[in-house]
Amino acid sequence: MSDRPAPLADPHLLFDPAAGRRDIVILGSTGSIGTQAIDLALRNPDRFRVTALSAAGGRVALLAEQARLLRVEKVAVAREDVVPALKEALSAQYGPGEALPEILAGPDAATELAASACHTVLNGITGSIGLAPTLAALGAGRTLALANKESLIVGGPLVKALAAPGQIIPVDSEHAALFQALAAGTRADVRKLVVTASGGPFRGRTRAELAQVTVQDALAHPTWAMGPVITVNSATLVNKGLEVIEAHLLYDIPFEQIEVVVHPQSYVHSMVEFTDGSTLAQATPPDMRGPIAVGLGWPGRIPDAAPAFDWTKASTWEFFPLDTEAFPAVGIARHVGALGGTAPAVFNAANEECVEAFLAGRLPFTAIMDTVSAVVDEHGTPESGTSLTVQDVLEAEAWARARAREMAARAAAEARA
């Protein structure tokens, strides 16, 4: 394995080992990852200074409050129509005579922030729209704390071509776990990566039993509090399929050496099995502030970033094999990951459209993966991913979204018939 290229995420390397307080840009600041990152920064002002924030624009009051608490230099919103409301909210937060932060607006605003002067960019944007900011941060030489898995999924070759060894620190709980466990050995020592899955709200159900589940059922995750799209992805296990592709890209480990196991308690976030037969597991109570702290502070540890276990209390940790018949998403993801090129982008875009249709009540739960699989099959084998461009990704996504909408509408009509 020694002649293979360095992985994108390597705990033995640090792209920029800057000492002292780090300047941080947070993309997606009003979302779950962003708000928890801000909590961490506010509790550790000697370690982090947040210089800029970006958000979609749906929660301008919260964005303005965050800007004042952190005294940032810039704020960005994707929606230009909310700029007047944002200015008003900022004026209400800041005192008379205080200078307001600079406002950037439009679809490229987050990308501009990602290239601004700082040590680390935390990409907490949801969806493949995070690709352009990811590429901008890497191109500008910033350390990238990556919570936006979609940008790596849809633009893998683009990211790999741009990222320096050690420039990416993963923030997903599973990949932060693998990242930390891998610190115990070299790639030559690794036999297998084991990605854990909670199993979501439907663990143990057969495909037939899944046919009638409701949106409310799917959003009732047993261990994690997340947004609706991510929660549905957890229910279908699409999130786990995406994480398998992500693990392959981040750590340069072949798909056949990446396994998924169901762990309902969500205490063990992932494991690395080494060639000597030992397995290292990274375990914490379910709390994303721990992975965020790794992304922002590595190789340092942030004291009390997240709760620890109380080992004086008894607990039971369970592990089960994945039911691939009821939950085919992981297998489909392996297939598109192996195809490469635009196939992962098609998979991701089709899924986003189908999840939206499910949340709107237009598509049955089991039809999500049926439709995604059909779109992937119709897309076929893409050209080699070595020449992939951003335009290729955008065109493939547009085709997949349109085709998924057509298929979802047909599936919904057939379900009503």
Buried (B, 14 or more C-beta within 10 A) or exposed (E): EEEEEBBBBBBBBBBEEEEEEBBBBBBBBBBBBBBBBBEBBEBBEEBBBBBBBBBBBEBBBBBBBBBBEBEBBBBBBBBEEBBEBBBEBBEEBBEEEEEBBEBBBBEBBBBBBBBBEBBBBBBBBBBBBBBBBBBBBBEBEBBBBBBBBBBBBBBBBBBBEBBBBBBBBBBBBBBBBBBBBBBEBEBEBBBBBBBBBBBBBBBEBEEEEBEEBEBEBBBBBBBBEBEBBBBBBBBBBBBBBBBBBBBBBBBBBEBEBBBBBBBBBBBBBBBBBBEEEEEBBBBBBBBBBBBBBBBBBBEBEBEEBBEEEEEEEEEEEEEEEBBEEBBBBBBBBBBBBBBBBBBBBBBBBBBBBBBBBBBEEBBBBBBBBBBBBBBBEEBEEBEEBEEBEEEBBBEBBEBBBBBBBEBBBEBBEEEEE
